[in-house]
């Protein structure tokens, strides 16, 4: 028997869910902007403090987005959705930590003997292992689940496949090609940073906010 309390609880849960999805949608749009600023600051402006700050903020905003995406995808396959969430969170937090590290060094440059060889990989995120490598696998899982469900557009999932591929290419390139000006790194980095990554998060944000607003 359905009681009034059960109905009220269901309504309350729905309100909380839609409220968070709207919040996550705006976070996704913020992550898209942060990604663009990071790419501009890193490639064009060459401002370490700005790209460090953008990477830090973008990584933190992404964590909120991933939770909302997981809540929609777990009905398709809970274990895969959880795996995608965990890998995505690892990548996002790794990116935020890496950005915080760059920001701290840009604002207060340490003595040369503290950092040692500048070419030594950052221990927490060596050559972008978390930022690009792990994030690539997490994005691939999420994109795959999107193509199996109905909440997210299947074309968004296909865009996720492209982003996952570019992220993995960037990671492998940074791992084996140390020259950051190499076309093997610049081309996929430019595609991901200026086009695909911002489009992915902006589309995610639009989907979460639009579908949430249409139900309220």
KOLNU-456284 format. One record per residue (C-alpha): x, y, z. Coordinates in steps of 0.001 Angstrom, whole numbers, plus 500000, padded with zeros to 6 digits. Each point is the difference from the previous one (the first is absolute). Layout:
REM residues N
XYZ...
***
This chain:
REM residues 216
500000500000500000501358503414499005499847502414502907500116503773499984503429499836501634501353497840497176498628502423497422501487502992501819503372498251500221499934499242496284499159503607499172502768501223502281502544497630498430498969501137496512500353503657500966503452499391501449501048498061496887498835502664497561501544502758502112503375498264499977499824499246496275499360503677499293503005500873502167502123497371498238498868501340496637501326503454500837503193498414501327500412498243496635499683503310498174502551501471502398502321497076499272499644500725496274501051503620500560502855498945502290501219497574497348500078502739497382501840502374502338502516497261500809500710499386496312500334503715499237502240500617503002502177496950499293500352500241496216499490503674499119500516502209503061502560497727501682498899501137503462500802497217502507497907501474502805496933500297497762500136496521498507500723498588503459496964501772501448497775498954497095501105496384500322499387500059503747496504501497499682499067497843497021500988496815501803497918500853503056496959500950497901500286496719498118499553497993503200496510501472500436499125499192496388501137496397500290497753499337503003496936501208498069500960497952496949500479496911502155496544500390501537498527499829496478502172497187498676499852497595502941496580498765498879501619498745496795502842498090501663500780500929503579503439498383500186501293501495496768498508503366500968501789499828503356503271499070498320499625502919497609499242502312502932503033498871501985502370500324497053498479503339499069500375501296503547503606498805500110500708501835496765498201503166501123501704500110503389503358499215498422499467502898497624499012502303502883503075499001502004502253500502496981498446503408499416500451500917503644503639498944499806500621502174496926498125502916501571502018499801503212503290499934498070498918502890497769498998502245502906502989499136502173502760498485497838502111497621502088503766499970499884501479497958497176501471497427502371496561499329501525498421498800496773503202498550498624499834499019496342497005501830498507499546497090497580499207497543502801496299499005499863497663501282502700499736497071502423496212500155500525499173500316496292503056498835498013499725501204496397496256500432500473499284496410501072496887501074501921499124503175498072500089498274496614500544496223500304497608499065502791497519502700498978499994498498496494498885496585501260497361501542502269498653502098497129499905496938497741497884498054502502497631502933500547499641500576496255499258496313499429497267500008502631498541503177498502499556498255496658498064497230501748497587502278501867497363502563499079500652502951502312503113501238498223500085500456496205501841497152498296501980502566498013501325501320503320501288496509500708501733499933496610501627503337500817501174498386503231501658497231497969501916502634498056501036501824503174501149496741501613502126499190496943501586503453499949500752499882503731501751496642499630501991501251496993501084503027502038501059497811502926501997497604497827501529502959498151501076501667503233501358496676501208502264499294497020500480503429498384501520502491502431499942502910497539496767501859500780500186501776496631499828496730498071497013499746497643499297496564501482498999501816503184498910503404498710497384498784497505498003497688502319500471502455502885498617502867497919497041497915498804499190498845503516500720503270501799498384502489497654497148497962498496499110496529501246500430500365503779498107503326500269497282498656497697499692496823502119499510501868503267497809502730498519497738497346498459499922498079503276499044503168501855497308500874497466498535496486500200499923499929503797498472503464500386497553499725497082498569496635500965499864500988503653498205503278499279497505498230497719498889497824502914499483502843502477
***
